[in-house]
Amino acid sequence: MKIERVWAMYWSATGTTEKVVRAVAEALAGKLGLEVETYDFTLPAGRQGQPEFRDTDAVVYGTPTYAGRVPNVLLKYLDTLAGHGAAAVPVVTYGNRNFDDSLVELRDILADHGFRPLAAGAFVGEHSFSTTLAAGRPDAEDLALARQLGERAAEKLAAAGTDCPEVEVEGTPKPYRGYYQPRDRAGAPVNILKVKPLTSEACDKCELCVKVCPMGSISAEDPAQYVGICIKCGACVKKCPVGAKYYDDAGYLYHKTELEEGYARRGEDRVFL
């Protein structure tokens, strides 16, 4: 069956997953002589619906890795997906430590909801906690590999259409491993689940942080106040034009330093076909 539409669909708080997904989708579409249609479900409004997929679609579907898994705050939305036989390329990004079971979990979610995953990839992106851990990634080398993934996926589709076998990826099969748990030097768990950024006096109440928070958790009346959960995605901190958002929690800063020092090497992208 001939592919008629190519989709780039992603959750991307700081833009790294978006860059990779777009690179894969544009290469896939270009190889098939098609344009790319985009669906961004990062903000709450984007999670109120989804495109109506059909079996002549190919969907490059991307999320980041949080604690080695698909972000659990997305699971309710992902459970509403309906692929209707569309081909899929699951893509995850990770902050230079490891993608653990996020890719196998995303592949399974798509397969369980009517998609046909035929290729997949895990790519390094700058860590949401840091400006030095995997700084500037995905870079030119990462995006070149993402385009190769898209081209190879297009070749598989051209040869076999939606009859391609399900792609095998690295990771622990269901029920997967537990979420990654940071620990201090004595081995005690470091719990940062309830930690939220603080706001300095530099804040000029431009409300950009309100607009970019993927959980809709920052008050428009007072951007220093959080009215919902914080998932530590980095959007408000990294996108604040005056650098007013910051963390001072000791556990968070310890874990951030541990990651930056322990995973300073260049993390590896992985593709599966």
N, C-alpha and C positions, 0 to 999 in steps of 0.2 A: 504494500500500500504506500502510495507516494505521500511524503510529508508536505503539508500546505502552509503550516504556520510554525514559527519558532518563537518561543517565549523565554525571556529572562525574568525570573521570579526570585525575590530575595528579601531577607531581613538583614539590615546592615546599618547598625547604629553609628559607626564612625566611617563608613564608606569602603572598608577593605573588602568585604564580601561582595559588595556591588561591583567593584572593579573586576574581580575575578569572574563573577558570573557573566558580566557583560562581555568580557574578552572571550569566554568560551562560547557564548551564544552568538556573538557576531561572527566568529570564525565558522561555527556550524552553519549559520544562516547563509554566510557568503559562499560556502562550498555548495550549498543547495540552490543558490540563486534566489534567496528569500530575504525579506526584511525581518528585523527583530521587534517583537512586541514586548512591552515591559510591564511588570506588575510588582510594585514595591509594597510590602506589608510590614514595614518597619514601624510606622506610627499606628496608634490605635484605630484610626479611621480605615487604614488599609486592611485591617483584620476583621472588617465587617462583611466581607464578601471575598470572592475569588473569580477568576475568569471561568467561563464555561469551556472546559477542555473537550476535545474529541480525539478519535483515534488517528487522525491525520496531523496531530500536533506533536512537536518535540519541545520539551520544557527543561531548561537548565534551571535547577532549583537549589538555592543556596542559603545556608545559615552559618553563623559562627559556631565554634566549639566553646561551651562553657563547662568548666570542671570535667572535661573529657566526654561530654555528651551533647546532644541537641539541647539548647536552652529549655529548661522545663516550663518556663512561662509561655512557650510557644506551642506546647503539646495540645492544649485545648483547641487552638485554632487549626493546627495541622490535622486534627482528627475530623475536621469538616471537609477536607480535601476530597475531590472526586475526579480521578484521572480519565475515566471512560476509555481506557486503552491507549492513552497518549504515551509516547516514548519519553524517557526522562534521563537526565544526567544530574544526579545528586552531587553537590559540591559543598564542602565545608572549608572554613578557614580556621586557623589556630594560631595562638600567640607565641609560637616558637618552642613550646614545651612538648606537647604531643596531642594528636587528635584522638587518641584512645578509641572509644567506641562511637564517636559522633557520626562517622561516615556510615558505618554499618547500620546504625540506628536510623539515620535519615533515609538510607536505601530501603530499609524495611518499611518505614512509614509510607513512603511513596508506593512501594509494591502492594502494601496492604490496602491502599486507597485507590487502586485501579490504574496505577501507572506501570510502565515497563522500563525499569532502569537498565540501560544498556552500556553505560560507561560512567565513570565517577572520578572525583579528584579531591584531594586534601591539599590546601595551599596555605603557606605562612602569610600572616598579616600582622602588622604592628599590634602589640598586645594592648588591650583596652586600658590596662593599668599604667602603661609606661610610654614614654617617648624615646626610650633607648633600646628596649627589647624588641628586636626585629624592626628597628626604625626604618620607615620609608617603604616597608613591604606591604603589599606585593610590589616588587620592582620590575624592571624591564625583563629580567630573566624569568621571574615568576609568570608574568603575563604572556611571555613567548610560549611557555609550556602550557598555559591555559588555552592559548589559541591552537596549539597542537592537539590538545584534548578535543577541542571543538571540531577540528578538521577530521580527526580519526573517528569521532562519533558520527559525523556526517557520512563518512565512507561506509561505516557499518550500516547506517540507515539506507544508503543508496543501494547497498548490496542485498540487504535482507528486510528492509522496511521495519515494521513493528514486530516482526517475528524473531528479532535478535534475542538470544538467551539472556537471562538476568545476569548482570555483572557481579563477579566475586570481588569482595573488598576485604581489607584487613580489619580486624576487630573481633571481639568476643560475641558469639551469637546470643540471641535472646536467652535469658533476661538481661544480658550485658553486665558489665561491671558496675559497681556503685560509682557515685560522683566522686571526682578527685577531691581529697581532703588535705588542705595544707596543714603542716605541723611545725611546731617550733623545734629547737635543737634537742629538747628533752623528749621529743616524740609526742607531746601533747597537742591535740587538735587546736588549730587557730580558726575561730569562728568569726567570720566577717559578714554574715548574712544580713544583719540589721544595720550595718554601717552605711552612712550616707555622707555625701560631700558637705563641706561647710562652704560659706560664702563670705568673702572678704569685703572690706569697705570699698574696694575698687568697683564693685557692681554698680552699674548705672541703670539697672532695671530695663535693659533693652528687650528682655523677654525672649531672646533667642533660645535660651536653655529650656524655656517652657515649650517652645515649638518643636524642639528636636528630641525631647525626652520620649523614648519609645513606649514608656508605660503611662504617659500622661500624668506623672507624679509630682510635677513642680507647680506650685501655686502661681497663677498669673498676677494675683494681687500682691504677693510678696515672694519673689523668686528665691529667697533664702529658705523658704519653707517647703517641705516635702509632704504632700498630702496622700501619697501612696508609696508603694514599695520602690526600692532602688536596687537594680540588678548589677550595678557596677559596670555598665556598658561603656562608660567613658565619654558618651556623647556630650553631656553638659560641660565636662571638664575640658575636653579637647577642642570644643567648638566655641567656647566663650571668648569673645574678641578682646577682653581685657584681662583674662586669666584669673577671674574672681572665684572660680570653683576649685576646691582643693580638699584633700583628706588629711586628717591629723590623727586618725585612730592608730594606735601602736601596732595592733595585730595586722591591720591592712598594710601599713608601711613595712612591717617585718616581712610579710609575704611578698610584697612588691620587690623588695631588695633581694630576697631569696631567689626569686625568679630571674631577676636581672643578672645576678651573679652566677647562678647555677646553669642558666641556659643562654649564655652569651654567644655560643657557636651559631653558625648559620643553619637554621632549621631546614629540613628537606621537604620539598613538595613531593606528593605521590599521585600518580594517575593509574587508573585501573580500566582495562578495556576487555 
